[in-house]
Structures are given as structure tokens and as C-alpha cells.
Amino acid sequence: MPPPIVFAVLLVGALLLGIIAGYVVRYLHAQSKTNSIELRLREKEITAEKKALSIVEEAEKKAEKIENEAKAERKHLEEKLEQKEERLDKREEVLDERQIDLESQKEDVREKIEQVKAIKVQLDERKNEIEQKIEEAAGLSRDEAYGQLIAKVEVEREEDLRARLEKINRLGEERYEAKAQNILLAAIHRLGNTMAPSLMTAHVEIPSDDLKGKVIGKEGRNVRAFERATGVDVLIDESPGYIVLSSFDPIRREIARVALESLLKDGRIQPAKIEESVEKARSEVAKVVKAMGEKACYDANVPNLHPDLVTILGRLHFRTSYGQNVLWHSVEMAHIASIIAEEVGADPAIARAGALLHDIGKTVSHEVAGTHVEIGIRILEKYGVDDRVILAMRAHHEEYPYETPESIIVQVADSISGGRPGARRDSLENYIKRLSDLEHIATSLAGVEKAFAIAAGREIRVLVNPTTLNDFETNDLARTIATNIEAQLRYPGEIKVHVIRETRVVSYAR
């Protein structure tokens, strides 16, 4: 073979051997690396197994500890439940014993009631027997004997009894009138200022007809929205140039008035603006109510009342009675009651507080069942007012008895404040009806010839037939008329009943 060919063959062979050797070396190197990675992986696996075993052991220990704690807690709860069951069982036993005792006591009471009823029946029968025997012996019934006795005494001692009765009445009236006159003069002298009644109106002036149309809105939308938001009735054409707001609740009426005035000033009247104005008016009126309550307490010198009670008292600023502002009527009463209490030696602080709070039930009288006196008592009890103050205020309409001197003073102060000239107003219809009812009460009784209501209904003069009624019957007639007036009529102050019985004898000398 020629030398170049041999050289090429050798070169190719050497190249093949080198490639083969390189692959062998690379394989051996890779094999060594693989073995080292496997070793490291094996070591990590062993380490992970050891950690896992330690974690499992630790978890088993914690689980065992938690289980033991749970068992102990469960045992503790079971012991508590057992103790509670024992106490409940004992209570049931005690209640059963008490129930048995109550049943036995009830049975004893029933037996005693039956015994008392039986004894009462026997006593009534015995009484009837005795009365029957007495009537048989006297030949008169009980009523006939009583009537004859009274008639005999009236005939025989008529003049003595009449004189004695007049003397007692005269001495008593003179004594108490002098004392009352001194007290009232002192009160009037020290309380010379008169409080003008604040008449709450429900009229809002309309500046122009354009605003009137805006208030009404399209198809009455704004008026309906305003009525829904305030709870009052809106009368547009009731009075020319005014919008009349009608509601039985004076607070609602005041909120509506403030809101409507704000809307008229703003000029933008639509449902959303109406709701915003009403909410703002509520806040303003609430501030006024609180301020009026605080002012009344300060003016009346009645401190340390509950803040909510002061706010409730302030609502009376928007309440009137016969045209008289109830809040300032109460303040005026507090001054009068304090002066009278100082004069007679009673507690002025209790009298002032009772007078100031006497009409507080009127603030919610249309929302809660009962008279304003009963409602006021519940309100004062709720806010922890002194029991002496409650006793002083609750008798001002004579629904409850006079239990303390301050209760009498509060009633007297109420009569003075409400009965002074100009304090209260009334409508012409009610005024005429009261006078007619007053005269009818008198003329409906036997023996009355004529009756005249005079002095604006504060006095009634009754003329009787002298041949029909004697002096004693005239006294009884006056008391009967006064009692009927108190029971059938409602009126401020007091009414004087003046019964006149006179005999006129006419003769002619010729």
C-alpha cells in the first residue's frame, strides 16, 4: 500500500481509538458522579427518616399530653355536672316541700274563710232576728223610726241646731279665711310678676303665590311628602296668605313649622329637600326642648333632676291648657308653692319639685293609656324621683288622697295659678256650654226655682222656694249642688255655690 493511504488509515484508527477512549473516560467520570449523588441522597433520606421519627415521637407525646388534659377536663366537667344535678335535686325537694306547705296553708285559709262566712251568716241572721223583735215591740220599721226621730229633732231643736250650725260655719270660715288670706297675700306680694301665656300657633305665612305652588308640588307630591315626613295635616287654602299645620301632637306641629319656614326661605322644595329639612328641624326642636327644660328647672330652683327627665319636662313648652302655657304655669306654681310652704312650715324644696313636675304626664298623655297623673307617677318612678315629690304632685286633681302638707300646697298653687284673671282662655262655645250645664245642674234638683251663673261661671246663685225647703234642707241642697258640679263638670279654679232662701210677707194698712 502506498504510504499516504497507510497514513490515512492509521490516522482514522487513531481518531476512532481517541473517540472510544473519550467516551470510556466520560462514562467512568459520570458513573463516579452518579455514585456520589446516590450516596448524598441516601444520607439525606436517612436524615429525613430520623427527623420524621423524632417528629412522630414528639407528636405522639403531645397527643398523649393533650389527651390526658382532655380527660382531666372532661372529668372535672363531669364532676361539676354531678354537683349541679345534686343541687337541682335538693332544690326540687325544697320546692316540693314548700308546695306541700303552701297547699296545706291554702287549705287552712279556705277552711277559715268558710268558718268566717258561716259565722257572718249566723251574725246576720241573729241581727235580723233582733231587729225584727225590736220592730215588733215598737210597732215601727227601722226606717220609719229613724224618720220620726229626725223629724222630731228637727221640729223641737230646729232653731238651736240652725244657730249651732251657723256658728260653727262662721267661726271655721273666719279662722281659715284669715289664715288663707295672710298666706295668699304674702304669695301675691312676693310674686308680683305675671307670666304671659305663650299661645302656640300652627300658621306659616306664604310670601308669594309662587312658593305656594312649590309647596303643593306637581299633583300634590310635595304636600304628601311633607305630611308623611312630619305626621301633620297641611291645609293650604284654609287661611289666605297662610299655611295651616294641624296635628294633635304639639312637638310634631312645631317640627313641621320650623321645617316649612326653612323650606320657604330656601325656595327649593322637593321630596329629598323636605326630608332633609324635617330632620334638621327635629334636631333644632330637640335642642329647644332641652333648653326650655333646663331653663324651667333653673327658674323654679329645682336642681339635680335626671337629664332625660329635664328633656321630657321641656316638651311642656309646646303644650297649652285653656290657652295657658303648661311649662310656665308649672314654673309659676313652683314659686307659689315655695312661698306657701315657707309660710306654713312645710318643705319648700319638695313643694317646688312637686309643683314643677305635676303635669309632666301631659307630655305623653296621647301616647300612653291612663290619666296624666298616673302617667306622671310612672315617669317619676322610672327616673328615681323622691317619693315625697311623687306624693306631693299626684293629688293636685284629687285623684289621690292628700298624704302630706306639700300635696295640699301643690293643689292650692295649681288653683291659684290657673284661676288668676287672664291666666286661661276658653272658646266661646265651651264657655256658654259650661254656664248652661252649671245652671242645669242646679235647676234639676227639687225645690229650686231659679239658678243664675254669674262672675264668668265662677259663682252660681240659686233661688229656692221657702215653703218647700227649710234651712237644713237648704244647707243640704248647697252641698249637693257643689258635689254634682265637681262630679259632672270640668272647670279651672273653683265655683262658689250661693243658695238663697228668703220669705217675703206683704200686708196693706188701710
PAPADO-469407 format. One line per 5 residues: number of its first residue (from 1); their letters; for each residue x, y negated, z of C-alpha. Coordinates in steps of 0.5 Angstrom, whole numbers, plus 500, padded with zeros to 3 digits. Example, Ala and Ser with C-alpha at 12.3 -4.5 7.8 and 13.67 -1.06 7.14 Angstrom:
// residues 2
1	AS	525:509:516 ~ 527:502:514
// end
This chain:
// residues 510
1	MPPPI	500:500:500 ~ 503:493:499 ~ 505:489:505 ~ 499:484:504 ~ 494:489:505
6	VFAVL	497:492:511 ~ 498:486:514 ~ 491:484:513 ~ 489:491:516 ~ 493:490:522
11	LVGAL	490:483:523 ~ 483:486:522 ~ 484:491:527 ~ 488:487:532 ~ 482:482:532
16	LLGII	477:488:533 ~ 481:490:539 ~ 481:483:542 ~ 474:482:541 ~ 473:489:544
21	AGYVV	478:487:550 ~ 474:481:551 ~ 467:484:552 ~ 470:489:556 ~ 473:484:561
26	RYLHA	467:480:561 ~ 463:486:562 ~ 467:487:568 ~ 467:480:571 ~ 459:480:570
31	QSKTN	459:486:574 ~ 463:484:579 ~ 459:477:580 ~ 453:482:580 ~ 455:486:585
36	SIELR	457:480:590 ~ 450:477:588 ~ 447:483:591 ~ 451:483:597 ~ 449:476:598
41	LREKE	441:478:597 ~ 442:484:601 ~ 445:480:607 ~ 439:474:606 ~ 434:480:606
46	ITAEK	437:483:613 ~ 437:476:616 ~ 430:474:614 ~ 428:481:617 ~ 431:480:623
51	KALSI	427:473:623 ~ 421:476:622 ~ 422:481:627 ~ 423:475:632 ~ 417:471:630
56	VEEAE	413:477:630 ~ 415:479:637 ~ 414:471:639 ~ 407:471:636 ~ 406:478:640
61	KKAEK	408:474:646 ~ 404:468:645 ~ 398:472:643 ~ 398:476:649 ~ 399:470:654
66	IENEA	393:467:650 ~ 389:473:651 ~ 391:473:658 ~ 389:466:659 ~ 382:467:656
71	KAERK	381:473:660 ~ 382:469:666 ~ 378:463:664 ~ 372:468:662 ~ 373:471:669
76	HLEEK	373:464:672 ~ 366:462:668 ~ 363:469:670 ~ 364:467:677 ~ 361:460:676
81	LEQKE	355:463:673 ~ 354:468:678 ~ 355:463:683 ~ 350:458:680 ~ 345:464:679
86	ERLDK	345:466:686 ~ 344:458:688 ~ 338:458:683 ~ 335:465:686 ~ 336:461:693
91	REEVL	332:455:690 ~ 327:459:687 ~ 326:463:694 ~ 326:456:698 ~ 321:453:693
96	DERQI	316:460:693 ~ 316:459:701 ~ 314:451:700 ~ 309:453:695 ~ 306:458:700
101	DLESQ	307:453:706 ~ 303:448:701 ~ 298:453:699 ~ 296:454:707 ~ 296:447:708
106	KEDVR	291:445:703 ~ 287:451:705 ~ 287:448:712 ~ 286:441:709 ~ 280:444:706
111	EKIEQ	277:447:712 ~ 278:441:716 ~ 274:437:710 ~ 269:442:711 ~ 268:441:718
116	VKAIK	268:434:718 ~ 263:434:712 ~ 259:438:717 ~ 260:434:723 ~ 258:428:719
121	VQLDE	251:431:716 ~ 250:433:724 ~ 251:426:726 ~ 247:423:720 ~ 241:428:722
126	RKNEI	242:426:729 ~ 242:419:728 ~ 236:419:723 ~ 232:423:729 ~ 234:418:734
131	EQKIE	232:412:729 ~ 225:416:728 ~ 224:416:735 ~ 225:409:736 ~ 221:407:730
136	EAAGL	215:412:733 ~ 216:409:740 ~ 216:402:738 ~ 211:403:732 ~ 215:399:727
141	SRDEA	220:401:722 ~ 227:398:722 ~ 227:393:717 ~ 220:391:720 ~ 223:390:727
146	YGQLI	229:386:724 ~ 225:382:720 ~ 220:380:726 ~ 227:379:730 ~ 230:374:725
151	AKVEV	223:370:724 ~ 222:370:732 ~ 229:367:733 ~ 228:362:727 ~ 222:359:730
156	EREED	224:359:737 ~ 231:357:736 ~ 231:353:729 ~ 233:346:732 ~ 238:349:736
161	LRARL	241:353:731 ~ 241:348:726 ~ 244:343:730 ~ 250:348:732 ~ 251:350:725
166	EKINR	252:343:723 ~ 256:341:729 ~ 261:347:727 ~ 261:345:720 ~ 262:338:721
171	LGEER	268:339:726 ~ 271:344:722 ~ 271:340:716 ~ 273:334:719 ~ 279:337:722
176	YEAKA	281:341:716 ~ 280:335:711 ~ 284:330:716 ~ 290:335:715 ~ 289:337:708
181	QNILL	289:329:707 ~ 295:328:710 ~ 299:333:706 ~ 296:331:699 ~ 297:324:701
186	AAIHR	305:326:702 ~ 305:330:696 ~ 302:325:692 ~ 306:319:695 ~ 313:324:693
191	LGNTM	311:326:687 ~ 308:320:683 ~ 310:321:676 ~ 305:325:672 ~ 307:329:666
196	APSLM	304:328:660 ~ 301:335:657 ~ 305:337:650 ~ 300:339:645 ~ 303:344:640
201	TAHVE	300:343:633 ~ 301:347:627 ~ 301:342:622 ~ 306:340:617 ~ 306:334:613
206	IPSDD	307:335:605 ~ 311:330:602 ~ 308:331:595 ~ 304:335:591 ~ 310:338:587
211	LKGKV	312:341:594 ~ 305:343:595 ~ 305:347:588 ~ 312:350:590 ~ 310:352:597
216	IGKEG	304:356:593 ~ 308:359:588 ~ 306:363:582 ~ 300:366:583 ~ 301:365:591
221	RNVRA	307:369:591 ~ 311:364:596 ~ 305:363:601 ~ 304:371:601 ~ 312:372:602
226	FERAT	312:366:608 ~ 306:370:611 ~ 309:376:611 ~ 315:374:614 ~ 312:369:619
231	GVDVL	306:373:621 ~ 302:367:621 ~ 296:365:616 ~ 298:359:612 ~ 292:354:610
236	IDESP	294:349:604 ~ 287:345:603 ~ 285:345:610 ~ 287:338:611 ~ 289:333:606
241	GYIVL	297:332:606 ~ 298:337:611 ~ 299:345:611 ~ 296:348:617 ~ 299:354:620
246	SSFDP	294:359:624 ~ 296:364:629 ~ 295:366:636 ~ 302:367:638 ~ 305:360:639
251	IRREI	312:363:638 ~ 310:365:631 ~ 307:359:630 ~ 313:355:632 ~ 318:359:628
256	ARVAL	313:358:622 ~ 313:351:623 ~ 321:350:623 ~ 322:354:617 ~ 317:351:613
261	ESLLK	320:344:615 ~ 326:347:613 ~ 324:349:606 ~ 320:343:605 ~ 327:339:606
266	DGRIQ	331:344:602 ~ 326:344:596 ~ 328:351:594 ~ 322:355:595 ~ 322:362:593
271	PAKIE	322:369:597 ~ 329:370:598 ~ 330:363:601 ~ 324:364:605 ~ 326:370:609
276	ESVEK	333:366:610 ~ 329:360:613 ~ 325:364:617 ~ 331:368:620 ~ 334:361:621
281	ARSEV	328:358:625 ~ 328:365:629 ~ 335:363:632 ~ 333:356:633 ~ 327:357:637
286	AKVVK	330:362:641 ~ 335:357:643 ~ 330:352:644 ~ 326:357:649 ~ 332:359:653
291	AMGEK	334:351:653 ~ 327:350:656 ~ 327:356:661 ~ 334:353:664 ~ 331:346:664
296	ACYDA	325:348:668 ~ 329:352:673 ~ 333:346:674 ~ 328:341:674 ~ 324:346:679
301	NVPNL	330:347:683 ~ 329:355:682 ~ 336:358:681 ~ 339:365:680 ~ 334:368:676
306	HPDLV	336:373:671 ~ 338:370:664 ~ 332:375:661 ~ 327:372:666 ~ 329:365:664
311	TILGR	328:366:657 ~ 321:369:658 ~ 319:363:662 ~ 322:358:657 ~ 316:362:652
316	LHFRT	311:358:656 ~ 314:351:653 ~ 310:353:647 ~ 303:355:651 ~ 298:351:653
321	SYGQN	292:352:657 ~ 286:347:656 ~ 291:342:653 ~ 296:342:659 ~ 303:345:657
326	VLWHS	304:351:662 ~ 311:351:663 ~ 311:344:665 ~ 304:345:669 ~ 309:350:673
331	VEMAH	314:345:674 ~ 309:340:677 ~ 306:346:681 ~ 313:348:684 ~ 314:340:686
336	IASII	307:340:689 ~ 308:347:693 ~ 315:345:695 ~ 312:339:698 ~ 306:342:702
341	AEEVG	311:348:704 ~ 315:343:708 ~ 309:339:711 ~ 306:346:714 ~ 313:349:716
346	ADPAI	313:355:710 ~ 319:357:706 ~ 320:351:700 ~ 324:356:696 ~ 319:362:696
351	ARAGA	313:357:694 ~ 317:353:689 ~ 319:360:686 ~ 312:363:686 ~ 309:357:683
356	LLHDI	314:356:677 ~ 313:364:676 ~ 306:364:677 ~ 304:364:670 ~ 309:368:667
361	GKTVS	305:374:665 ~ 302:369:660 ~ 308:370:655 ~ 306:377:653 ~ 298:377:655
366	HEVAG	296:378:648 ~ 301:384:647 ~ 300:388:654 ~ 294:390:657 ~ 292:387:663
371	THVEI	291:380:666 ~ 296:375:666 ~ 297:376:674 ~ 298:384:673 ~ 303:383:667
376	GIRIL	307:377:671 ~ 308:382:677 ~ 310:388:673 ~ 315:383:669 ~ 318:380:676
381	EKYGV	318:387:679 ~ 322:389:673 ~ 328:384:674 ~ 328:385:681 ~ 325:378:684
386	DDRVI	324:378:691 ~ 317:381:694 ~ 316:375:698 ~ 316:371:691 ~ 311:376:688
391	LAMRA	306:376:694 ~ 306:368:693 ~ 305:368:686 ~ 300:374:685 ~ 294:371:689
396	HHEEY	293:364:685 ~ 287:366:682 ~ 284:370:688 ~ 285:377:685 ~ 289:379:691
401	PYETP	289:377:698 ~ 293:371:701 ~ 298:375:705 ~ 303:370:706 ~ 302:362:707
406	ESIIV	306:361:701 ~ 301:365:697 ~ 296:360:699 ~ 300:354:698 ~ 301:356:690
411	QVADS	294:357:689 ~ 293:350:692 ~ 298:347:688 ~ 295:350:682 ~ 288:347:683
416	ISGGR	292:340:684 ~ 296:340:678 ~ 290:343:674 ~ 285:339:677 ~ 288:332:677
421	PGARR	285:327:672 ~ 288:327:665 ~ 291:334:666 ~ 287:338:662 ~ 283:337:656
426	DSLEN	277:342:653 ~ 273:342:647 ~ 266:338:647 ~ 262:345:645 ~ 266:348:651
431	YIKRL	264:342:656 ~ 257:342:654 ~ 256:349:655 ~ 259:349:662 ~ 255:344:664
436	SDLEH	249:348:661 ~ 251:354:665 ~ 252:350:671 ~ 245:348:671 ~ 242:354:669
441	IATSL	245:358:675 ~ 242:353:680 ~ 235:353:677 ~ 235:360:676 ~ 234:361:684
446	AGVEK	227:361:687 ~ 226:354:691 ~ 230:350:686 ~ 226:344:683 ~ 232:341:679
451	AFAIA	239:341:678 ~ 244:336:675 ~ 251:337:673 ~ 255:330:674 ~ 262:328:675
456	AGREI	264:331:669 ~ 262:338:671 ~ 266:338:678 ~ 259:337:682 ~ 252:339:682
461	RVLVN	246:336:685 ~ 241:341:687 ~ 234:339:689 ~ 230:344:693 ~ 222:344:695
466	PTTLN	222:342:702 ~ 216:346:703 ~ 219:353:700 ~ 225:353:704 ~ 227:351:711
471	DFETN	234:348:713 ~ 237:355:714 ~ 235:358:707 ~ 238:351:704 ~ 245:353:707
476	DLART	244:360:704 ~ 242:357:697 ~ 248:353:697 ~ 253:359:699 ~ 249:363:694
481	IATNI	250:358:688 ~ 257:357:690 ~ 258:365:690 ~ 255:365:683 ~ 259:360:680
486	EAQLR	265:363:682 ~ 263:370:679 ~ 260:367:672 ~ 264:361:670 ~ 271:359:669
491	YPGEI	273:352:670 ~ 279:348:672 ~ 279:346:679 ~ 273:346:684 ~ 266:345:683
496	KVHVI	262:341:689 ~ 255:344:690 ~ 251:339:693 ~ 244:341:695 ~ 239:336:697
501	RETRV	232:338:702 ~ 228:332:704 ~ 221:331:706 ~ 217:324:704 ~ 211:322:707
506	VSYAR	207:317:704 ~ 201:313:708 ~ 197:307:707 ~ 194:302:712 ~ 188:298:710
// end
